[in-house]
Amino acid sequence: MAIKTESELTPAVLAVMNKTEDPRLREILAAMVKHLHAFVREVRLSEVEFREATAILNEIGQLQTDSHNEFVLMAGSLGVSSLVCLLNNGDGGQTETSQSLLGPFWRLNSPRVENGGTIIRSDTPGTPLYVRAKVVDRDDRPIAGAEVDVWHASPVGLYENQDPDQAEMNLRGKFTTDADGRFWFSTVKMVGYPIPVDGVVGRLLKAQGRHPYRPAHLHALIFKQGYKTLISQVFDPSDPNIDSDVQFGVTAALTGDFVRHDEPHPSERGIEGPWFSLDYTYVMEPGEAVLPRPPIK
């Protein structure tokens, strides 16, 4: 049909979207068109702004590399990643959840580590951290045999794939929970770090007067048949940016208790203090066990 005025455009586009056979895709496309058209009308988007917006989207895609995902950074910086997470977990966003953001630095095939082992694979100066964790279901029953993938940034604020001074897969490891649903390991205490700001996200933060920092956190991805794959981050509440995470990922349920000890470690020789301990319980929900697509190689 020939469009006469702007008011006729949206119904015409929706008529086409509504011919989509897949019902879920039809629902998504129709809602997307309604909201996009409403957004353009609300801000009265100019032609120049439209061209700039499409150029920015093209640039975001071109910034994708084996070690960097600008789209994931942008989704987090706009709060979209956290919103999707919270809507789809904790009884549809009604209760607290251990689920969190995947982030842009998860890698497949991290090396297996026995419980009690370390994920330090190269010289990584920092304060020792001993993690003791438990995986349970919503009724607090332990989940044995769960595969737990952990990773975190180094004390200089870099993941190993960003830092040529770190060994391959440094500060990454894969554990299996025991009969009591527990796993434990040693590492070094992580610090907060800035997300990459040399692209579109960096320009957005600068324009908004926002800092680029994430508070210190430990990542985990937990996989077990019969349960929804749990992607989690546990944050250090003492971090100065705990209340202003650039990726909006901090929730009450994801705040851990990183306890400082100044006395010698009771079982580890040579650890005189200070050292930290973290005890945390991850709660899995029933569902389909599916691994996400890695954001980087």
BALOBA-1460 file (C-alpha; in Angstrom, 3 decimals):
// residues 297
<rec num="1" residu="m" x="0.000" y="0.000" z="0.000"/>
<rec num="2" residu="a" x="1.101" y="3.580" z="-0.596"/>
<rec num="3" residu="i" x="1.757" y="5.454" z="2.653"/>
<rec num="4" residu="k" x="0.183" y="8.914" z="2.783"/>
<rec num="5" residu="t" x="1.212" y="10.150" z="6.263"/>
<rec num="6" residu="e" x="3.443" y="9.028" z="9.124"/>
<rec num="7" residu="s" x="0.394" y="7.844" z="11.084"/>
<rec num="8" residu="e" x="-0.250" y="5.169" z="8.435"/>
<rec num="9" residu="l" x="3.263" y="3.733" z="8.535"/>
<rec num="10" residu="t" x="3.228" y="1.786" z="11.799"/>
<rec num="11" residu="p" x="-0.025" y="-0.113" z="11.052"/>
<rec num="12" residu="a" x="1.371" y="-1.046" z="7.634"/>
<rec num="13" residu="v" x="4.590" y="-2.421" z="9.114"/>
<rec num="14" residu="l" x="2.692" y="-4.277" z="11.841"/>
<rec num="15" residu="a" x="0.467" y="-5.905" z="9.226"/>
<rec num="16" residu="v" x="3.569" y="-7.394" z="7.627"/>
<rec num="17" residu="m" x="5.095" y="-8.460" z="10.986"/>
<rec num="18" residu="n" x="1.851" y="-10.194" z="11.923"/>
<rec num="19" residu="k" x="2.206" y="-12.550" z="8.944"/>
<rec num="20" residu="t" x="5.267" y="-14.182" z="10.600"/>
<rec num="21" residu="e" x="4.461" y="-17.871" z="11.098"/>
<rec num="22" residu="d" x="6.452" y="-18.527" z="14.262"/>
<rec num="23" residu="p" x="4.253" y="-17.188" z="17.107"/>
<rec num="24" residu="r" x="7.094" y="-16.133" z="19.422"/>
<rec num="25" residu="l" x="9.010" y="-14.426" z="16.608"/>
<rec num="26" residu="r" x="5.774" y="-12.720" z="15.532"/>
<rec num="27" residu="e" x="5.235" y="-11.436" z="19.084"/>
<rec num="28" residu="i" x="8.794" y="-10.111" z="19.348"/>
<rec num="29" residu="l" x="8.802" y="-8.424" z="15.938"/>
<rec num="30" residu="a" x="5.430" y="-6.741" z="16.474"/>
<rec num="31" residu="a" x="6.447" y="-5.412" z="19.906"/>
<rec num="32" residu="m" x="9.803" y="-4.260" z="18.570"/>
<rec num="33" residu="v" x="8.153" y="-2.290" z="15.761"/>
<rec num="34" residu="k" x="5.653" y="-0.688" z="18.160"/>
<rec num="35" residu="h" x="8.351" y="0.409" z="20.607"/>
<rec num="36" residu="l" x="10.860" y="1.515" z="17.957"/>
<rec num="37" residu="h" x="8.288" y="3.603" z="16.147"/>
<rec num="38" residu="a" x="7.045" y="5.056" z="19.455"/>
<rec num="39" residu="f" x="10.633" y="5.916" z="20.427"/>
<rec num="40" residu="v" x="11.281" y="7.695" z="17.115"/>
<rec num="41" residu="r" x="8.075" y="9.694" z="17.539"/>
<rec num="42" residu="e" x="8.740" y="10.534" z="21.200"/>
<rec num="43" residu="v" x="12.217" y="11.985" z="20.593"/>
<rec num="44" residu="r" x="11.348" y="13.173" z="17.053"/>
<rec num="45" residu="l" x="14.526" y="11.576" z="15.742"/>
<rec num="46" residu="s" x="16.148" y="13.708" z="13.083"/>
<rec num="47" residu="e" x="17.602" y="12.392" z="9.846"/>
<rec num="48" residu="v" x="21.119" y="13.301" z="10.974"/>
<rec num="49" residu="e" x="20.622" y="11.508" z="14.287"/>
<rec num="50" residu="f" x="19.290" y="8.455" z="12.469"/>
<rec num="51" residu="r" x="22.370" y="8.286" z="10.252"/>
<rec num="52" residu="e" x="24.618" y="8.689" z="13.290"/>
<rec num="53" residu="a" x="22.752" y="5.938" z="15.132"/>
<rec num="54" residu="t" x="23.098" y="3.447" z="12.295"/>
<rec num="55" residu="a" x="26.805" y="4.292" z="11.992"/>
<rec num="56" residu="i" x="27.235" y="3.603" z="15.710"/>
<rec num="57" residu="l" x="25.531" y="0.222" z="15.412"/>
<rec num="58" residu="n" x="27.797" y="-0.659" z="12.486"/>
<rec num="59" residu="e" x="30.822" y="0.387" z="14.535"/>
<rec num="60" residu="i" x="29.776" y="-1.771" z="17.486"/>
<rec num="61" residu="g" x="29.651" y="-4.829" z="15.240"/>
<rec num="62" residu="q" x="33.033" y="-4.055" z="13.713"/>
<rec num="63" residu="l" x="34.611" y="-3.853" z="17.191"/>
<rec num="64" residu="q" x="33.945" y="-7.560" z="17.815"/>
<rec num="65" residu="t" x="37.197" y="-9.554" z="18.138"/>
<rec num="66" residu="d" x="38.298" y="-12.876" z="19.617"/>
<rec num="67" residu="s" x="38.908" y="-11.133" z="22.960"/>
<rec num="68" residu="h" x="36.343" y="-8.321" z="22.983"/>
<rec num="69" residu="n" x="32.557" y="-8.041" z="22.650"/>
<rec num="70" residu="e" x="31.329" y="-4.440" z="22.411"/>
<rec num="71" residu="f" x="27.648" y="-5.443" z="22.123"/>
<rec num="72" residu="v" x="27.798" y="-7.265" z="25.460"/>
<rec num="73" residu="l" x="29.458" y="-4.225" z="27.041"/>
<rec num="74" residu="m" x="26.799" y="-1.914" z="25.636"/>
<rec num="75" residu="a" x="23.917" y="-4.143" z="26.773"/>
<rec num="76" residu="g" x="25.352" y="-4.179" z="30.276"/>
<rec num="77" residu="s" x="26.044" y="-0.446" z="30.331"/>
<rec num="78" residu="l" x="22.385" y="0.244" z="29.467"/>
<rec num="79" residu="g" x="21.090" y="-2.188" z="32.109"/>
<rec num="80" residu="v" x="19.553" y="-4.477" z="29.486"/>
<rec num="81" residu="s" x="21.602" y="-7.552" z="30.447"/>
<rec num="82" residu="s" x="20.599" y="-7.272" z="34.114"/>
<rec num="83" residu="l" x="16.951" y="-6.694" z="33.217"/>
<rec num="84" residu="v" x="16.816" y="-9.831" z="31.042"/>
<rec num="85" residu="c" x="18.504" y="-11.800" z="33.833"/>
<rec num="86" residu="l" x="16.161" y="-10.625" z="36.574"/>
<rec num="87" residu="l" x="13.022" y="-11.119" z="34.472"/>
<rec num="88" residu="n" x="13.940" y="-14.713" z="33.662"/>
<rec num="89" residu="n" x="15.041" y="-15.927" z="37.106"/>
<rec num="90" residu="g" x="13.876" y="-15.836" z="40.701"/>
<rec num="91" residu="d" x="10.302" y="-16.861" z="39.864"/>
<rec num="92" residu="g" x="10.059" y="-14.379" z="37.030"/>
<rec num="93" residu="g" x="11.735" y="-11.550" z="38.898"/>
<rec num="94" residu="q" x="9.702" y="-11.933" z="42.109"/>
<rec num="95" residu="t" x="12.464" y="-13.277" z="44.375"/>
<rec num="96" residu="e" x="16.224" y="-12.962" z="44.774"/>
<rec num="97" residu="t" x="18.393" y="-15.073" z="42.487"/>
<rec num="98" residu="s" x="21.988" y="-16.281" z="42.225"/>
<rec num="99" residu="q" x="21.771" y="-15.710" z="38.467"/>
<rec num="100" residu="s" x="23.761" y="-12.827" z="37.017"/>
<rec num="101" residu="l" x="25.451" y="-11.576" z="33.849"/>
<rec num="102" residu="l" x="27.685" y="-13.797" z="31.730"/>
<rec num="103" residu="g" x="29.926" y="-10.865" z="30.900"/>
<rec num="104" residu="p" x="32.264" y="-10.630" z="27.925"/>
<rec num="105" residu="f" x="35.181" y="-12.756" z="29.211"/>
<rec num="106" residu="w" x="33.908" y="-16.317" z="29.675"/>
<rec num="107" residu="r" x="35.853" y="-18.935" z="27.711"/>
<rec num="108" residu="l" x="35.078" y="-22.560" z="26.910"/>
<rec num="109" residu="n" x="37.329" y="-25.440" z="27.934"/>
<rec num="110" residu="s" x="38.915" y="-24.072" z="31.075"/>
<rec num="111" residu="p" x="41.209" y="-26.692" z="32.677"/>
<rec num="112" residu="r" x="39.966" y="-29.203" z="35.220"/>
<rec num="113" residu="v" x="41.049" y="-28.626" z="38.818"/>
<rec num="114" residu="e" x="40.564" y="-30.943" z="41.786"/>
<rec num="115" residu="n" x="38.784" y="-29.549" z="44.822"/>
<rec num="116" residu="g" x="41.339" y="-27.870" z="47.053"/>
<rec num="117" residu="g" x="43.544" y="-26.982" z="44.085"/>
<rec num="118" residu="t" x="44.510" y="-23.590" z="42.757"/>
<rec num="119" residu="i" x="43.534" y="-21.704" z="39.621"/>
<rec num="120" residu="i" x="46.777" y="-19.693" z="39.643"/>
<rec num="121" residu="r" x="48.851" y="-20.776" z="36.611"/>
<rec num="122" residu="s" x="51.498" y="-18.064" z="36.429"/>
<rec num="123" residu="d" x="53.213" y="-15.611" z="38.735"/>
<rec num="124" residu="t" x="50.271" y="-13.549" z="39.991"/>
<rec num="125" residu="p" x="51.210" y="-11.368" z="42.969"/>
<rec num="126" residu="g" x="48.270" y="-10.655" z="45.242"/>
<rec num="127" residu="t" x="46.616" y="-11.413" z="48.552"/>
<rec num="128" residu="p" x="45.670" y="-15.105" z="48.892"/>
<rec num="129" residu="l" x="41.953" y="-15.908" z="48.681"/>
<rec num="130" residu="y" x="40.390" y="-19.222" z="49.726"/>
<rec num="131" residu="v" x="36.946" y="-19.937" z="48.324"/>
<rec num="132" residu="r" x="34.571" y="-22.467" z="49.865"/>
<rec num="133" residu="a" x="31.257" y="-22.745" z="48.074"/>
<rec num="134" residu="k" x="28.167" y="-24.890" z="47.998"/>
<rec num="135" residu="v" x="25.623" y="-25.543" z="45.248"/>
<rec num="136" residu="v" x="22.040" y="-26.262" z="46.329"/>
<rec num="137" residu="d" x="18.541" y="-26.340" z="44.867"/>
<rec num="138" residu="r" x="15.700" y="-24.036" z="45.902"/>
<rec num="139" residu="d" x="14.888" y="-26.372" z="48.818"/>
<rec num="140" residu="d" x="18.476" y="-26.074" z="50.109"/>
<rec num="141" residu="r" x="19.331" y="-29.636" z="49.084"/>
<rec num="142" residu="p" x="22.949" y="-30.118" z="47.926"/>
<rec num="143" residu="i" x="23.555" y="-30.724" z="44.224"/>
<rec num="144" residu="a" x="26.319" y="-33.274" z="43.725"/>
<rec num="145" residu="g" x="28.217" y="-33.690" z="40.463"/>
<rec num="146" residu="a" x="27.626" y="-30.158" z="39.188"/>
<rec num="147" residu="e" x="30.294" y="-28.782" z="36.859"/>
<rec num="148" residu="v" x="31.497" y="-25.394" z="38.105"/>
<rec num="149" residu="d" x="33.485" y="-23.099" z="35.812"/>
<rec num="150" residu="v" x="35.110" y="-20.173" z="37.675"/>
<rec num="151" residu="w" x="37.104" y="-17.196" z="36.416"/>
<rec num="152" residu="h" x="38.094" y="-13.722" z="37.548"/>
<rec num="153" residu="a" x="40.338" y="-10.774" z="36.808"/>
<rec num="154" residu="s" x="43.843" y="-10.551" z="38.233"/>
<rec num="155" residu="p" x="44.917" y="-8.121" z="40.982"/>
<rec num="156" residu="v" x="45.903" y="-5.698" z="38.209"/>
<rec num="157" residu="g" x="42.337" y="-5.749" z="36.869"/>
<rec num="158" residu="l" x="42.880" y="-7.816" z="33.711"/>
<rec num="159" residu="y" x="41.608" y="-11.205" z="32.562"/>
<rec num="160" residu="e" x="44.298" y="-13.499" z="31.193"/>
<rec num="161" residu="n" x="43.143" y="-13.121" z="27.585"/>
<rec num="162" residu="q" x="43.736" y="-9.348" z="27.933"/>
<rec num="163" residu="d" x="47.160" y="-9.633" z="29.554"/>
<rec num="164" residu="p" x="50.240" y="-11.066" z="27.799"/>
<rec num="165" residu="d" x="51.997" y="-11.392" z="31.170"/>
<rec num="166" residu="q" x="49.529" y="-14.034" z="32.359"/>
<rec num="167" residu="a" x="49.680" y="-17.697" z="31.384"/>
<rec num="168" residu="e" x="46.975" y="-19.216" z="29.207"/>
<rec num="169" residu="m" x="43.861" y="-19.867" z="31.330"/>
<rec num="170" residu="n" x="45.340" y="-18.194" z="34.402"/>
<rec num="171" residu="l" x="42.705" y="-17.634" z="37.108"/>
<rec num="172" residu="r" x="40.273" y="-19.992" z="35.373"/>
<rec num="173" residu="g" x="39.295" y="-23.503" z="36.388"/>
<rec num="174" residu="k" x="36.558" y="-26.126" z="36.269"/>
<rec num="175" residu="f" x="35.485" y="-28.035" z="39.387"/>
<rec num="176" residu="t" x="32.964" y="-30.744" z="40.247"/>
<rec num="177" residu="t" x="30.836" y="-30.542" z="43.370"/>
<rec num="178" residu="d" x="31.186" y="-33.382" z="45.878"/>
<rec num="179" residu="a" x="28.399" y="-35.405" z="47.511"/>
<rec num="180" residu="d" x="27.569" y="-32.429" z="49.733"/>
<rec num="181" residu="g" x="27.376" y="-30.038" z="46.782"/>
<rec num="182" residu="r" x="30.656" y="-28.369" z="47.755"/>
<rec num="183" residu="f" x="33.719" y="-27.181" z="45.857"/>
<rec num="184" residu="w" x="36.713" y="-25.239" z="47.107"/>
<rec num="185" residu="f" x="39.919" y="-23.753" z="45.755"/>
<rec num="186" residu="s" x="42.604" y="-21.128" z="46.280"/>
<rec num="187" residu="t" x="43.428" y="-18.081" z="44.201"/>
<rec num="188" residu="v" x="44.379" y="-14.434" z="44.705"/>
<rec num="189" residu="k" x="41.928" y="-11.727" z="45.685"/>
<rec num="190" residu="m" x="40.537" y="-9.952" z="42.643"/>
<rec num="191" residu="v" x="40.124" y="-6.191" z="42.322"/>
<rec num="192" residu="g" x="37.652" y="-3.976" z="40.525"/>
<rec num="193" residu="y" x="38.558" y="-2.909" z="37.021"/>
<rec num="194" residu="p" x="37.468" y="-0.587" z="34.227"/>
<rec num="195" residu="i" x="35.661" y="-2.030" z="31.241"/>
<rec num="196" residu="p" x="37.264" y="-1.204" z="27.868"/>
<rec num="197" residu="v" x="36.551" y="2.426" z="26.968"/>
<rec num="198" residu="d" x="38.268" y="2.723" z="23.581"/>
<rec num="199" residu="g" x="35.037" y="2.131" z="21.648"/>
<rec num="200" residu="v" x="31.395" y="3.157" z="21.499"/>
<rec num="201" residu="v" x="30.690" y="2.276" z="25.152"/>
<rec num="202" residu="g" x="33.576" y="4.478" z="26.280"/>
<rec num="203" residu="r" x="32.141" y="7.436" z="24.384"/>
<rec num="204" residu="l" x="28.714" y="6.817" z="25.917"/>
<rec num="205" residu="l" x="30.124" y="6.784" z="29.453"/>
<rec num="206" residu="k" x="32.096" y="9.954" z="28.820"/>
<rec num="207" residu="a" x="29.025" y="11.719" z="27.459"/>
<rec num="208" residu="q" x="27.085" y="10.710" z="30.588"/>
<rec num="209" residu="g" x="29.855" y="11.578" z="33.032"/>
<rec num="210" residu="r" x="29.979" y="7.983" z="34.289"/>
<rec num="211" residu="h" x="33.010" y="6.038" z="35.512"/>
<rec num="212" residu="p" x="33.860" y="2.747" z="33.728"/>
<rec num="213" residu="y" x="34.502" y="0.566" z="36.794"/>
<rec num="214" residu="r" x="33.105" y="-2.785" z="37.852"/>
<rec num="215" residu="p" x="33.459" y="-3.737" z="41.523"/>
<rec num="216" residu="a" x="35.632" y="-6.768" z="42.318"/>
<rec num="217" residu="h" x="33.817" y="-10.052" z="41.648"/>
<rec num="218" residu="l" x="34.175" y="-13.783" z="41.129"/>
<rec num="219" residu="h" x="32.467" y="-15.386" z="38.119"/>
<rec num="220" residu="a" x="30.939" y="-18.865" z="38.098"/>
<rec num="221" residu="l" x="29.038" y="-20.888" z="35.507"/>
<rec num="222" residu="i" x="27.418" y="-24.011" z="36.970"/>
<rec num="223" residu="f" x="26.098" y="-26.832" z="34.774"/>
<rec num="224" residu="k" x="24.037" y="-29.839" z="35.830"/>
<rec num="225" residu="q" x="21.404" y="-31.801" z="33.922"/>
<rec num="226" residu="g" x="17.924" y="-31.079" z="35.245"/>
<rec num="227" residu="y" x="18.809" y="-27.526" z="36.284"/>
<rec num="228" residu="k" x="18.951" y="-24.239" z="34.468"/>
<rec num="229" residu="t" x="22.580" y="-23.352" z="33.840"/>
<rec num="230" residu="l" x="23.560" y="-20.912" z="36.576"/>
<rec num="231" residu="i" x="25.681" y="-17.921" z="35.568"/>
<rec num="232" residu="s" x="26.733" y="-15.929" z="38.585"/>
<rec num="233" residu="q" x="28.983" y="-13.198" z="39.951"/>
<rec num="234" residu="v" x="29.818" y="-12.698" z="43.632"/>
<rec num="235" residu="f" x="30.792" y="-9.122" z="44.507"/>
<rec num="236" residu="d" x="33.074" y="-7.745" z="47.207"/>
<rec num="237" residu="p" x="31.016" y="-5.250" z="49.271"/>
<rec num="238" residu="s" x="34.172" y="-3.376" z="50.337"/>
<rec num="239" residu="d" x="34.884" y="-2.288" z="46.771"/>
<rec num="240" residu="p" x="34.548" y="1.512" z="46.401"/>
<rec num="241" residu="n" x="32.317" y="1.075" z="43.336"/>
<rec num="242" residu="i" x="29.943" y="-1.489" z="44.826"/>
<rec num="243" residu="d" x="27.034" y="0.979" z="44.565"/>
<rec num="244" residu="s" x="27.814" y="2.228" z="41.057"/>
<rec num="245" residu="d" x="28.684" y="-0.812" z="38.932"/>
<rec num="246" residu="v" x="28.940" y="0.401" z="35.342"/>
<rec num="247" residu="q" x="27.156" y="-2.793" z="34.232"/>
<rec num="248" residu="f" x="24.348" y="-2.656" z="36.827"/>
<rec num="249" residu="g" x="25.101" y="-6.218" z="37.933"/>
<rec num="250" residu="v" x="25.254" y="-5.923" z="41.725"/>
<rec num="251" residu="t" x="22.282" y="-7.306" z="43.665"/>
<rec num="252" residu="a" x="21.879" y="-8.095" z="47.363"/>
<rec num="253" residu="a" x="21.908" y="-11.840" z="46.650"/>
<rec num="254" residu="l" x="25.225" y="-11.549" z="44.798"/>
<rec num="255" residu="t" x="27.101" y="-9.692" z="47.528"/>
<rec num="256" residu="g" x="29.618" y="-12.016" z="49.194"/>
<rec num="257" residu="d" x="31.437" y="-11.901" z="52.507"/>
<rec num="258" residu="f" x="35.141" y="-11.553" z="51.772"/>
<rec num="259" residu="v" x="36.634" y="-11.985" z="55.253"/>
<rec num="260" residu="r" x="40.142" y="-10.702" z="56.012"/>
<rec num="261" residu="h" x="42.407" y="-12.806" z="58.247"/>
<rec num="262" residu="d" x="45.630" y="-11.391" z="59.683"/>
<rec num="263" residu="e" x="46.768" y="-14.565" z="61.460"/>
<rec num="264" residu="p" x="48.605" y="-17.445" z="59.722"/>
<rec num="265" residu="h" x="46.413" y="-19.757" z="57.668"/>
<rec num="266" residu="p" x="45.502" y="-22.834" z="59.769"/>
<rec num="267" residu="s" x="46.402" y="-25.394" z="57.088"/>
<rec num="268" residu="e" x="48.387" y="-23.675" z="54.323"/>
<rec num="269" residu="r" x="52.101" y="-23.404" z="55.017"/>
<rec num="270" residu="g" x="53.762" y="-20.093" z="54.329"/>
<rec num="271" residu="i" x="50.516" y="-18.085" z="54.412"/>
<rec num="272" residu="e" x="51.179" y="-15.786" z="57.348"/>
<rec num="273" residu="g" x="48.542" y="-13.170" z="56.624"/>
<rec num="274" residu="p" x="46.818" y="-11.237" z="55.529"/>
<rec num="275" residu="w" x="44.624" y="-13.601" z="53.546"/>
<rec num="276" residu="f" x="40.923" y="-13.671" z="52.678"/>
<rec num="277" residu="s" x="38.202" y="-16.292" z="52.726"/>
<rec num="278" residu="l" x="34.901" y="-16.365" z="50.863"/>
<rec num="279" residu="d" x="32.030" y="-18.687" z="51.725"/>
<rec num="280" residu="y" x="29.081" y="-18.575" z="49.357"/>
<rec num="281" residu="t" x="26.046" y="-20.693" z="48.476"/>
<rec num="282" residu="y" x="24.817" y="-20.852" z="44.870"/>
<rec num="283" residu="v" x="21.132" y="-21.689" z="44.335"/>
<rec num="284" residu="m" x="20.125" y="-23.440" z="41.114"/>
<rec num="285" residu="e" x="16.625" y="-23.478" z="39.663"/>
<rec num="286" residu="p" x="15.065" y="-26.419" z="37.797"/>
<rec num="287" residu="g" x="15.208" y="-26.131" z="34.041"/>
<rec num="288" residu="e" x="17.144" y="-26.986" z="30.931"/>
<rec num="289" residu="a" x="20.922" y="-27.322" z="31.139"/>
<rec num="290" residu="v" x="22.246" y="-25.370" z="28.140"/>
<rec num="291" residu="l" x="25.661" y="-23.776" z="27.804"/>
<rec num="292" residu="p" x="25.645" y="-20.205" z="26.460"/>
<rec num="293" residu="r" x="27.539" y="-19.176" z="23.367"/>
<rec num="294" residu="p" x="30.973" y="-17.912" z="24.464"/>
<rec num="295" residu="p" x="31.291" y="-14.147" z="23.915"/>
<rec num="296" residu="i" x="35.013" y="-14.566" z="23.128"/>
<rec num="297" residu="k" x="37.252" y="-17.359" z="21.859"/>
